[in-house]
Amino acid sequence: MPRRRQPTARQARLGAELQKLREAAGLTGREAAAGLGTDAGRLSQIESGVAGVSEDTVRRLAANLACADGELVGALVAMATDRTDGWWEEYRSLLPTPFLDLSELEHHATHYRDVSFLHVPGLLQTENYARGILGHRVPELPDGELDLRVRHRMARRVILEGDRPTPYEAVIHEAALRIRVGDRLAAREQLTRIVEFSEAGHIIVRVIPFDLDDFSGADSAMVYVGGAIPQLDTVVRDGPHGTTFIDAEAQLGRFRTLFHRMEAASLGPARSRDFIHQLAKEL
């Protein structure tokens, strides 16, 4: 298989998981490569995601590394053989790579969880709201790129509105609902849109109100994307220097716990819907 110039996050994740299997087996790259009849340099390229890998190679490698987890091996084979040419490819070389990596991750998600404190989660944003958020960037984006980013964000909603929608749950703090990104009309439009989304059977929206006692979880914002098996879940966090994809098992466990805490602290779906509806009426 030809060498890739820049592997996607999904391709890099496959390589990282294969490396974890090798390290768990206590083998060096040279030893594992010898079992495949190749050299350590080639195996290093596979583990870094720079080189693709076939189904046969994944299965042989797993057998050589004494991996008896058939579910994991099957999921890794699916990643290795996936040839999806997704809708996000039209934005390649036009938008930053993390935008495309997130879209690919969402495409393969088995479930999706959002926790947000300052802004409405991206998948629930209206076009006006998204334009306000993305347009606040410093330095400002050229009009053409701003339009691209807004269009890309709206296209991401296919996982909620498509033929096979992804189960989705959002926990949103009241602050994010009250902060006006745009004018009063745009704020009402955004809140109404969230209510409409929450009426879909596969979408759950919960609210953490201001008057909740003993709340100290405002650093728990996250996007939690379910993989084919829990071991392949991913947490996505935005920071001052870009987007981070987190997949270490200890960290995944930590964020699962944090999500369940935020879920427990929030209002139920019906009360949350009424809460948001009332905020919209007050505008």
Backbone bond lengths (Angstrom), bond angles and torsions (degrees), N, CA, C in turn:
res aa  C-N    CA-C-N  psi(-1)  N-CA   C-N-CA  omega(-1)  CA-C   N-CA-C  phi
1 M - - - 1.460 - - 1.521 109.96 -
2 P 1.343 117.79 140.99 1.467 120.06 -178.25 1.520 111.79 -65.80
3 R 1.325 114.93 151.09 1.452 120.38 179.25 1.524 109.94 -75.92
4 R 1.333 116.17 138.36 1.460 121.03 -179.03 1.517 110.05 -88.22
5 R 1.317 115.52 144.32 1.462 119.14 175.60 1.520 110.86 -75.73
6 Q 1.334 116.43 -41.06 1.458 120.68 -177.98 1.525 108.74 -145.93
7 P 1.334 117.81 101.06 1.466 119.58 179.89 1.518 111.35 -66.34
8 T 1.320 116.26 149.04 1.450 120.20 174.17 1.529 108.68 -73.83
9 A 1.329 116.10 168.85 1.463 120.06 178.47 1.525 110.63 -61.75
10 R 1.316 117.52 -34.75 1.467 121.22 179.21 1.525 110.89 -67.69
11 Q 1.321 116.95 -42.33 1.458 121.04 177.56 1.524 111.51 -65.15
12 A 1.334 115.83 -40.98 1.459 119.98 177.85 1.530 110.30 -65.72
13 R 1.331 117.41 -36.05 1.467 120.89 179.40 1.522 110.55 -64.86
14 L 1.328 117.64 -41.41 1.462 120.61 176.91 1.520 110.44 -57.64
15 G 1.323 116.29 -47.70 1.458 119.78 179.13 1.510 112.30 -61.15
16 A 1.325 116.40 -41.07 1.464 120.85 -179.42 1.524 110.98 -64.64
17 E 1.332 117.12 -38.18 1.462 120.07 178.92 1.523 110.98 -67.62
18 L 1.311 117.28 -37.57 1.468 120.17 176.45 1.528 110.46 -65.65
19 Q 1.324 116.24 -37.92 1.464 119.77 176.80 1.532 110.62 -63.94
20 K 1.336 117.07 -40.21 1.462 120.39 178.01 1.529 110.91 -60.31
21 L 1.345 116.29 -40.32 1.464 119.58 178.34 1.525 110.80 -62.73
22 R 1.322 116.12 -42.78 1.469 119.77 179.80 1.521 110.88 -63.42
23 E 1.322 116.46 -45.74 1.463 119.86 -178.26 1.523 111.08 -66.41
24 A 1.346 117.00 -36.11 1.464 120.01 177.41 1.523 111.18 -64.88
25 A 1.340 116.58 -29.51 1.462 121.08 178.58 1.527 112.11 -81.46
26 G 1.342 116.81 -8.08 1.457 120.40 178.32 1.516 114.59 75.41
27 L 1.338 116.69 25.78 1.467 120.77 -179.18 1.519 110.98 -106.86
28 T 1.319 115.69 145.72 1.457 120.67 172.48 1.521 108.80 -77.98
29 G 1.321 116.04 166.76 1.451 119.54 176.43 1.516 112.02 -60.09
30 R 1.315 116.98 -38.07 1.460 121.38 179.85 1.533 110.65 -64.36
31 E 1.332 116.06 -42.94 1.464 119.85 -178.60 1.525 111.44 -67.14
32 A 1.342 116.59 -43.36 1.458 119.85 180.00 1.522 111.04 -67.07
33 A 1.329 116.74 -38.52 1.470 120.84 178.75 1.512 111.14 -63.93
34 A 1.323 116.64 -39.06 1.465 120.66 -179.94 1.525 110.68 -60.57
35 G 1.346 116.28 -37.09 1.459 119.99 178.41 1.517 112.97 -66.15
36 L 1.323 116.89 -22.16 1.466 121.89 177.78 1.523 112.17 -94.39
37 G 1.344 116.29 -7.04 1.464 119.99 -176.62 1.505 112.47 74.95
38 T 1.327 117.01 29.14 1.461 120.89 178.30 1.520 108.65 -130.18
39 D 1.318 117.68 -170.90 1.456 120.26 -178.37 1.521 110.65 -109.19
40 A 1.327 115.44 165.18 1.464 121.15 -175.85 1.520 111.90 -62.91
41 G 1.341 116.61 -32.03 1.462 120.02 179.42 1.517 111.75 -63.85
42 R 1.337 116.21 -42.00 1.468 120.14 178.55 1.515 110.88 -65.05
43 L 1.337 117.56 -42.98 1.458 120.63 179.09 1.524 110.79 -64.25
44 S 1.324 116.93 -37.32 1.460 120.88 177.79 1.526 110.75 -61.88
45 Q 1.327 116.94 -39.24 1.462 120.77 177.76 1.533 111.08 -64.68
46 I 1.337 116.76 -38.23 1.463 120.94 177.98 1.526 110.07 -65.67
47 E 1.344 116.16 -44.80 1.458 120.19 -177.67 1.525 112.85 -68.99
48 S 1.305 117.65 -24.04 1.466 120.56 177.84 1.530 111.76 -90.23
49 G 1.343 117.00 -4.60 1.455 121.06 179.92 1.515 113.77 83.10
50 V 1.324 117.21 0.15 1.468 120.75 -178.90 1.519 110.88 -72.15
51 A 1.339 116.55 -32.14 1.459 121.15 178.99 1.514 109.67 -113.63
52 G 1.317 116.38 140.30 1.451 120.76 176.13 1.517 110.82 -73.76
53 V 1.336 115.05 170.05 1.457 120.20 -177.82 1.520 108.27 -144.37
54 S 1.336 116.51 141.07 1.457 121.44 -177.28 1.519 111.17 -86.02
55 E 1.335 115.86 166.09 1.461 120.57 176.28 1.519 110.70 -58.99
56 D 1.342 116.54 -44.31 1.460 120.23 -178.81 1.524 111.11 -59.78
57 T 1.330 116.82 -41.91 1.464 120.03 -178.75 1.520 111.06 -66.82
58 V 1.338 117.33 -40.99 1.461 120.12 178.17 1.524 110.07 -60.64
59 R 1.321 117.06 -45.55 1.468 120.43 -177.75 1.528 111.02 -67.96
60 R 1.313 117.33 -40.52 1.469 119.95 178.54 1.525 110.50 -64.83
61 L 1.327 115.58 -43.22 1.459 119.80 -179.77 1.525 110.22 -62.67
62 A 1.349 116.85 -44.78 1.455 120.28 179.64 1.522 111.08 -61.14
63 A 1.331 116.91 -40.80 1.465 120.44 178.66 1.522 110.83 -65.15
64 N 1.316 116.84 -43.89 1.471 121.12 179.89 1.527 111.40 -64.06
65 L 1.348 116.18 -28.33 1.462 120.50 -178.59 1.530 111.79 -94.13
66 A 1.331 116.06 9.76 1.465 122.43 177.00 1.512 112.57 58.72
67 C 1.332 117.09 36.15 1.465 121.31 176.95 1.520 108.58 -85.05
68 A 1.310 116.49 112.99 1.461 121.56 -177.73 1.527 112.54 -98.72
69 D 1.316 117.18 5.91 1.465 121.88 -178.79 1.526 109.44 -84.73
70 G 1.323 115.78 89.95 1.460 120.27 -176.10 1.513 113.24 -62.18
71 E 1.335 117.05 -34.19 1.465 120.72 179.33 1.525 110.58 -64.62
72 L 1.326 116.72 -43.19 1.459 120.82 178.32 1.519 110.67 -65.42
73 V 1.326 117.01 -45.58 1.469 119.71 -179.55 1.526 110.08 -60.66
74 G 1.329 117.21 -42.49 1.463 120.07 178.68 1.514 112.16 -61.98
75 A 1.334 116.55 -39.45 1.471 120.10 178.76 1.524 110.93 -67.02
76 L 1.333 117.12 -38.03 1.466 120.52 178.52 1.520 110.88 -68.84
77 V 1.321 116.78 -37.13 1.469 120.18 175.97 1.524 110.19 -62.22
78 A 1.333 116.41 -42.43 1.463 119.99 178.56 1.525 111.12 -61.13
79 M 1.324 117.16 -39.24 1.461 120.65 177.20 1.521 110.85 -65.95
80 A 1.326 116.30 -40.32 1.468 120.61 -176.69 1.523 112.25 -69.01
81 T 1.324 116.78 -33.00 1.468 120.45 -174.80 1.518 113.24 -98.85
82 D 1.323 117.45 -1.62 1.459 120.79 -179.75 1.528 110.58 -65.77
83 R 1.302 116.08 127.87 1.472 121.25 178.96 1.527 110.83 -122.94
84 T 1.316 115.90 31.45 1.464 120.56 -178.12 1.521 111.43 -61.28
85 D 1.316 115.69 126.40 1.462 121.30 173.36 1.525 106.11 -105.34
86 G 1.336 115.60 83.22 1.453 120.85 -169.73 1.512 114.35 -74.98
87 W 1.343 113.89 168.50 1.461 120.53 -178.61 1.523 112.02 -59.68
88 W 1.342 116.62 -27.59 1.460 120.95 -177.28 1.527 113.45 -68.56
89 E 1.332 117.07 -15.14 1.461 119.46 -178.46 1.531 112.31 -64.02
90 E 1.324 116.86 -23.00 1.466 119.09 178.54 1.528 112.03 -67.17
91 Y 1.346 116.01 -15.44 1.460 120.41 -179.96 1.525 112.58 -99.14
92 R 1.330 117.47 -0.92 1.459 119.44 -178.56 1.527 110.05 -64.22
93 S 1.302 115.22 136.70 1.469 124.15 -175.33 1.525 112.19 73.98
94 L 1.330 117.42 -0.95 1.462 121.31 177.65 1.521 111.81 -108.51
95 L 1.338 116.85 -31.89 1.457 122.41 -179.21 1.529 109.94 -123.99
96 P 1.329 117.77 158.84 1.463 120.22 178.00 1.529 111.61 -57.04
97 T 1.313 116.81 144.39 1.462 122.52 -176.61 1.529 113.71 -54.32
98 P 1.352 120.52 -40.85 1.472 118.53 179.99 1.520 114.33 -57.61
99 F 1.332 118.37 -29.18 1.458 120.92 176.52 1.531 109.69 -61.01
100 L 1.330 115.99 -43.57 1.456 121.09 -177.46 1.519 110.98 -73.64
101 D 1.341 116.28 -38.44 1.465 120.42 177.51 1.525 110.98 -61.26
102 L 1.341 116.79 -40.13 1.459 120.20 178.58 1.528 110.63 -65.51
103 S 1.324 117.08 -41.38 1.464 120.66 179.36 1.523 111.08 -62.63
104 E 1.329 116.81 -41.87 1.467 120.40 178.41 1.527 110.62 -65.30
105 L 1.332 115.76 -42.39 1.465 120.40 178.16 1.531 110.01 -59.68
106 E 1.324 116.75 -44.61 1.464 121.29 -179.93 1.527 111.40 -64.16
107 H 1.316 116.23 -38.04 1.470 120.62 -179.68 1.523 111.62 -58.06
108 H 1.326 116.74 -36.40 1.463 121.67 -176.71 1.529 112.95 -95.75
109 A 1.329 117.52 3.18 1.468 120.71 -174.63 1.526 111.82 -66.58
110 T 1.328 115.94 140.08 1.464 121.39 173.04 1.524 110.51 -92.51
111 H 1.313 117.27 -25.82 1.452 123.49 170.86 1.526 108.17 -157.68
112 Y 1.328 115.81 164.72 1.465 119.89 -170.51 1.520 108.30 -145.22
113 R 1.336 116.48 130.07 1.459 121.33 -179.53 1.523 109.85 -129.59
114 D 1.319 115.69 136.54 1.466 122.53 179.31 1.520 109.27 -122.45
115 V 1.323 116.78 138.61 1.456 121.63 168.63 1.521 106.43 -128.72
116 S 1.332 116.96 122.44 1.460 120.38 -173.75 1.524 110.45 -138.82
117 F 1.344 115.57 141.31 1.460 120.89 -175.95 1.528 113.85 -119.29
118 L 1.317 118.03 -27.52 1.461 120.03 -175.70 1.521 113.77 -114.23
119 H 1.334 117.01 -26.74 1.451 120.37 -178.64 1.522 110.00 -133.03
120 V 1.296 116.86 153.82 1.457 122.12 171.58 1.531 108.02 -62.47
121 P 1.325 119.14 134.93 1.467 120.75 178.94 1.523 112.15 -53.70
122 G 1.332 115.60 144.43 1.467 120.97 -173.70 1.513 114.42 -54.74
123 L 1.336 118.09 -39.57 1.457 120.50 -177.20 1.524 113.00 -69.07
124 L 1.336 117.46 -17.30 1.458 121.09 -179.22 1.523 112.60 -101.95
125 Q 1.327 117.44 -0.60 1.464 120.35 -174.25 1.531 112.50 -75.74
126 T 1.323 115.56 143.84 1.458 121.01 168.77 1.531 108.59 -77.70
127 E 1.309 116.08 167.93 1.466 119.34 179.21 1.521 110.98 -63.65
128 N 1.336 117.97 -41.40 1.464 120.62 179.64 1.520 111.75 -63.19
129 Y 1.329 116.45 -41.58 1.464 120.90 179.32 1.532 110.15 -65.16
130 A 1.331 116.61 -46.54 1.465 120.53 -179.91 1.522 111.04 -60.77
131 R 1.323 116.70 -40.54 1.461 119.69 179.64 1.531 110.75 -64.27
132 G 1.323 116.56 -38.06 1.454 120.02 178.04 1.523 111.87 -64.86
133 I 1.336 117.45 -44.25 1.462 121.74 179.31 1.523 111.33 -65.21
134 L 1.322 116.04 -51.45 1.465 120.02 -176.55 1.524 111.66 -69.72
135 G 1.323 117.06 -28.84 1.455 120.48 -179.69 1.514 113.81 -77.15
136 H 1.347 117.24 -8.42 1.463 121.30 -178.77 1.531 111.61 -84.30
137 R 1.311 117.27 -2.72 1.456 121.72 -175.42 1.527 111.46 -61.11
138 V 1.343 115.94 144.65 1.467 121.78 175.59 1.529 108.45 -120.04
139 P 1.355 117.90 124.23 1.463 127.22 -5.44 1.521 111.71 -69.37
140 E 1.319 115.51 160.21 1.456 120.30 -177.60 1.517 111.35 -62.22
141 L 1.325 115.40 146.69 1.457 121.12 176.66 1.522 110.07 -79.39
142 P 1.331 118.01 145.53 1.470 119.42 171.21 1.525 109.16 -59.49
143 D 1.320 117.05 150.83 1.464 121.08 -176.81 1.519 112.28 -53.26
144 G 1.319 116.98 -41.32 1.468 120.55 -178.31 1.511 112.19 -62.29
145 E 1.337 117.62 -42.18 1.459 120.26 -179.08 1.526 110.69 -73.93
146 L 1.322 116.87 -35.93 1.462 118.92 176.34 1.522 110.02 -60.60
147 D 1.321 117.28 -43.69 1.463 121.09 178.30 1.526 110.76 -60.66
148 L 1.333 116.91 -41.68 1.466 121.09 178.85 1.523 111.24 -61.29
149 R 1.324 116.59 -44.48 1.458 120.36 -177.16 1.527 111.19 -67.21
150 V 1.326 116.56 -38.78 1.457 119.84 177.74 1.530 109.75 -65.94
151 R 1.327 116.76 -44.60 1.467 120.61 -179.81 1.521 110.70 -62.24
152 H 1.335 116.47 -40.80 1.460 120.67 178.27 1.529 110.49 -63.32
153 R 1.331 117.11 -43.03 1.467 119.76 -179.73 1.522 111.16 -63.08
154 M 1.307 117.92 -40.28 1.455 120.49 178.25 1.531 111.01 -67.01
155 A 1.331 116.89 -36.20 1.466 120.45 179.67 1.523 111.68 -66.20
156 R 1.331 117.40 -29.26 1.470 121.17 179.99 1.517 111.83 -60.66
157 R 1.311 118.04 -22.41 1.464 120.88 -177.06 1.526 112.32 -68.05
158 V 1.324 117.72 -3.47 1.459 120.55 178.90 1.520 111.09 -57.87
159 I 1.332 118.38 -28.41 1.464 119.32 -179.32 1.529 111.47 -72.16
160 L 1.337 117.62 -17.60 1.458 121.61 176.51 1.523 112.02 -98.60
161 E 1.322 116.82 -27.04 1.459 120.73 -171.17 1.517 113.76 -114.24
162 G 1.334 117.71 -2.87 1.458 121.09 -176.90 1.522 113.01 -76.78
163 D 1.336 115.74 -172.27 1.460 121.65 -177.27 1.527 112.28 -68.41
164 R 1.342 116.52 -30.90 1.465 120.87 -179.92 1.530 108.32 -125.10
165 P 1.327 116.89 75.19 1.470 120.28 -173.28 1.526 112.31 -65.59
166 T 1.315 114.99 149.12 1.458 122.99 -179.86 1.523 110.04 -86.74
167 P 1.334 118.82 132.27 1.473 119.97 174.02 1.523 110.24 -56.29
168 Y 1.320 115.93 129.27 1.462 121.11 -170.96 1.522 109.72 -133.84
169 E 1.329 116.31 137.54 1.461 121.26 175.72 1.520 108.97 -136.56
170 A 1.311 116.37 129.52 1.461 121.70 178.69 1.523 109.80 -121.76
171 V 1.322 116.08 136.55 1.458 123.12 171.18 1.524 106.25 -114.17
172 I 1.321 117.17 116.38 1.460 122.33 -173.26 1.521 109.35 -121.75
173 H 1.307 116.92 129.58 1.457 120.17 176.88 1.527 109.73 -75.38
174 E 1.316 115.97 148.81 1.462 121.00 179.00 1.524 112.14 -55.03
175 A 1.336 117.37 -31.57 1.466 120.28 179.68 1.519 111.16 -58.12
176 A 1.334 116.49 -42.67 1.463 120.37 -179.36 1.522 111.57 -65.19
177 L 1.315 116.49 -30.25 1.461 120.23 -179.85 1.524 112.14 -78.61
178 R 1.317 116.20 -28.26 1.475 120.10 -176.57 1.531 113.19 -90.49
179 I 1.320 117.49 -26.00 1.473 119.28 178.72 1.522 108.51 -66.60
180 R 1.319 116.77 123.99 1.466 121.11 -176.92 1.515 110.26 -89.33
181 V 1.287 115.51 112.07 1.466 121.48 171.89 1.528 105.38 -97.54
182 G 1.316 115.98 94.41 1.453 120.54 -171.71 1.519 109.87 106.81
183 D 1.303 116.49 -166.33 1.475 120.52 -176.20 1.526 111.24 -87.95
184 R 1.333 115.64 -175.97 1.464 122.02 -177.04 1.531 111.42 -60.06
185 L 1.327 116.81 -41.55 1.460 120.94 -178.87 1.527 110.60 -63.81
186 A 1.339 116.20 -43.12 1.469 120.01 179.45 1.524 111.08 -65.40
187 A 1.345 116.19 -37.15 1.464 120.16 178.79 1.528 110.78 -64.97
188 R 1.345 116.22 -42.15 1.469 119.54 178.51 1.530 110.39 -64.37
189 E 1.320 115.49 -41.79 1.467 120.22 178.48 1.530 110.86 -58.96
190 Q 1.324 116.15 -41.81 1.463 120.04 -178.40 1.531 111.24 -66.91
191 L 1.310 117.07 -45.20 1.457 119.95 -179.80 1.530 111.24 -64.57
192 T 1.311 116.15 -40.66 1.463 120.00 178.35 1.520 110.77 -62.78
193 R 1.328 115.64 -37.55 1.481 119.70 179.40 1.521 110.75 -64.84
194 I 1.319 117.24 -39.28 1.467 120.22 178.53 1.522 109.99 -63.56
195 V 1.328 117.03 -42.40 1.466 120.90 177.91 1.529 109.92 -59.61
196 E 1.325 116.57 -44.17 1.468 120.19 179.55 1.525 111.13 -61.80
197 F 1.317 116.97 -43.68 1.464 120.22 177.68 1.530 110.16 -60.28
198 S 1.330 116.75 -42.57 1.463 120.75 -174.11 1.524 112.93 -66.70
199 E 1.321 117.11 -13.65 1.462 120.75 179.02 1.519 112.60 -84.36
200 A 1.333 117.07 -9.09 1.469 121.39 176.87 1.534 109.13 -75.90
201 G 1.302 116.67 143.38 1.447 120.72 -175.40 1.517 114.93 -64.83
202 H 1.330 117.52 -25.75 1.468 120.54 -176.74 1.523 112.91 -96.29
203 I 1.348 117.01 3.79 1.464 121.63 -176.63 1.524 110.09 -119.45
204 I 1.317 116.45 128.34 1.459 122.75 175.85 1.530 107.94 -120.05
205 V 1.304 116.90 126.78 1.464 121.90 176.27 1.525 108.12 -119.50
206 R 1.321 116.05 128.25 1.462 122.03 178.33 1.529 108.99 -122.06
207 V 1.325 116.50 150.78 1.460 121.81 -178.92 1.523 110.00 -120.11
208 I 1.332 116.64 136.01 1.461 122.12 169.49 1.531 106.41 -99.58
209 P 1.335 118.39 111.77 1.462 120.26 -176.33 1.525 112.74 -79.54
210 F 1.309 115.76 158.98 1.465 121.30 177.83 1.524 112.24 -58.42
211 D 1.339 117.24 -36.06 1.456 119.75 -171.23 1.533 113.80 -84.40
212 L 1.331 116.39 14.90 1.461 119.74 176.26 1.528 109.92 -70.98
213 D 1.320 116.80 127.47 1.471 120.91 178.81 1.527 111.19 -76.80
214 D 1.334 115.22 150.92 1.465 122.61 171.60 1.521 112.93 55.37
215 F 1.336 116.31 40.87 1.470 118.97 178.19 1.519 109.82 -99.26
216 S 1.350 115.88 125.72 1.469 119.90 179.66 1.525 111.48 -139.06
217 G 1.324 116.36 30.30 1.461 119.41 -174.15 1.502 115.18 -105.26
218 A 1.343 117.74 24.12 1.455 120.26 -173.84 1.529 113.94 -70.03
219 D 1.339 117.33 -5.02 1.458 119.42 176.27 1.522 111.19 -95.97
220 S 1.330 117.19 13.04 1.462 121.44 -173.06 1.524 113.59 -99.00
221 A 1.332 118.34 16.34 1.468 120.51 178.93 1.519 109.92 -58.64
222 M 1.331 116.29 137.78 1.463 119.79 -177.82 1.516 110.46 -166.21
223 V 1.317 114.32 162.19 1.463 122.66 162.03 1.521 105.34 -118.32
224 Y 1.322 116.41 123.07 1.467 121.14 -178.89 1.528 107.61 -114.18
225 V 1.335 115.79 116.19 1.464 121.42 -174.26 1.526 109.41 -111.95
226 G 1.330 115.97 120.30 1.452 120.51 -178.92 1.511 112.24 -76.87
227 G 1.331 116.11 133.83 1.452 122.09 175.80 1.522 111.52 -92.11
228 A 1.324 115.89 -174.14 1.466 120.91 179.88 1.520 111.03 -60.07
229 I 1.338 116.81 -33.11 1.456 123.67 172.86 1.523 106.57 -135.93
230 P 1.346 118.44 156.79 1.471 119.62 -176.28 1.522 114.02 -54.92
231 Q 1.314 117.42 -31.67 1.460 121.27 179.99 1.524 112.00 -61.89
232 L 1.327 116.61 -21.97 1.462 120.88 -177.91 1.534 112.15 -105.63
233 D 1.334 117.09 16.98 1.468 120.23 172.57 1.523 110.08 -64.90
234 T 1.321 115.96 162.77 1.467 122.06 178.80 1.521 109.67 -141.85
235 V 1.318 115.93 139.21 1.462 121.58 171.34 1.524 108.03 -107.10
236 V 1.320 115.70 134.96 1.465 121.73 178.74 1.524 107.94 -116.01
237 R 1.331 115.64 128.16 1.470 120.12 178.15 1.525 108.70 -132.24
238 D 1.327 115.03 136.85 1.459 121.53 176.64 1.521 109.17 -95.61
239 G 1.324 115.99 138.16 1.454 121.21 177.87 1.512 110.74 -136.63
240 P 1.322 117.02 -179.31 1.461 120.90 -178.16 1.531 113.43 -59.57
241 H 1.325 116.23 -25.97 1.461 119.33 -175.05 1.526 112.39 -111.69
242 G 1.320 116.57 18.64 1.455 118.42 174.70 1.520 113.01 124.36
243 T 1.329 114.54 -170.57 1.459 123.14 -176.26 1.519 110.42 -94.56
244 T 1.347 115.41 136.94 1.457 121.22 178.93 1.525 109.27 -117.57
245 F 1.336 116.14 132.88 1.462 122.45 175.56 1.525 107.45 -105.04
246 I 1.325 116.15 122.64 1.464 122.16 -173.85 1.524 109.02 -113.40
247 D 1.345 116.92 127.73 1.465 119.09 -178.10 1.522 114.20 -138.15
248 A 1.343 118.74 4.20 1.466 120.49 176.95 1.526 108.80 -65.74
249 E 1.336 116.91 135.72 1.457 120.65 -173.72 1.521 112.58 -58.07
250 A 1.339 117.23 -41.03 1.469 119.50 179.91 1.523 110.87 -61.59
251 Q 1.334 116.72 -39.98 1.467 120.50 179.12 1.525 111.28 -70.64
252 L 1.330 117.17 -39.33 1.467 119.67 177.00 1.527 110.37 -59.58
253 G 1.335 116.32 -42.73 1.457 119.77 177.89 1.513 111.99 -61.54
254 R 1.318 115.75 -40.42 1.466 120.51 178.50 1.528 110.98 -61.65
255 F 1.338 116.49 -45.64 1.461 119.04 -177.48 1.526 111.88 -72.81
256 R 1.319 118.04 -29.78 1.468 119.18 173.43 1.525 109.84 -60.87
257 T 1.326 115.53 -44.97 1.466 120.25 179.49 1.520 111.01 -63.01
258 L 1.339 117.18 -43.57 1.458 121.02 178.94 1.527 111.24 -61.63
259 F 1.340 116.20 -41.37 1.461 118.58 179.70 1.527 110.51 -62.35
260 H 1.317 116.72 -45.64 1.460 119.41 -178.86 1.532 111.56 -63.69
261 R 1.326 116.78 -32.33 1.467 119.49 175.27 1.524 110.64 -66.13
262 M 1.340 117.06 -43.80 1.459 119.92 178.81 1.523 110.86 -65.40
263 E 1.315 116.38 -38.00 1.457 121.69 178.11 1.526 110.53 -62.44
264 A 1.344 115.81 -44.27 1.465 120.52 -179.61 1.517 112.11 -66.77
265 A 1.339 116.85 -29.92 1.466 121.01 -177.86 1.527 112.23 -80.51
266 S 1.304 118.34 -14.15 1.463 121.26 -172.32 1.523 112.32 -91.31
267 L 1.325 114.95 166.17 1.453 121.21 173.12 1.522 109.83 -70.62
268 G 1.314 117.28 155.82 1.451 121.15 175.93 1.519 111.55 -66.14
269 P 1.340 118.00 164.71 1.475 121.00 -177.28 1.523 114.46 -55.53
270 A 1.335 117.92 -44.64 1.468 120.08 -178.25 1.527 111.28 -66.91
271 R 1.325 117.28 -45.23 1.469 120.65 178.56 1.526 110.37 -65.03
272 S 1.317 117.23 -36.37 1.461 120.75 179.35 1.520 110.52 -65.56
273 R 1.323 116.42 -42.14 1.464 119.87 178.46 1.526 110.55 -61.63
274 D 1.312 116.66 -44.05 1.472 120.14 178.18 1.527 110.93 -64.07
275 F 1.324 115.86 -38.28 1.464 121.62 -179.72 1.531 110.17 -61.59
276 I 1.324 116.60 -47.80 1.465 120.88 -179.03 1.522 110.40 -67.84
277 H 1.312 116.19 -40.17 1.465 120.19 178.07 1.532 110.92 -59.35
278 Q 1.315 117.13 -40.92 1.462 121.25 179.70 1.515 110.80 -66.49
279 L 1.347 116.86 -41.18 1.471 119.42 176.93 1.532 110.78 -59.40
280 A 1.324 116.38 -40.38 1.455 120.12 179.59 1.534 111.26 -64.95
281 K 1.323 117.14 -38.96 1.471 121.38 179.88 1.523 111.20 -65.77
282 E 1.338 117.05 -30.70 1.463 121.16 -177.36 1.526 112.93 -75.60
283 L 1.329 117.61 -14.23 1.468 120.45 -178.64 1.522 111.81 -78.47
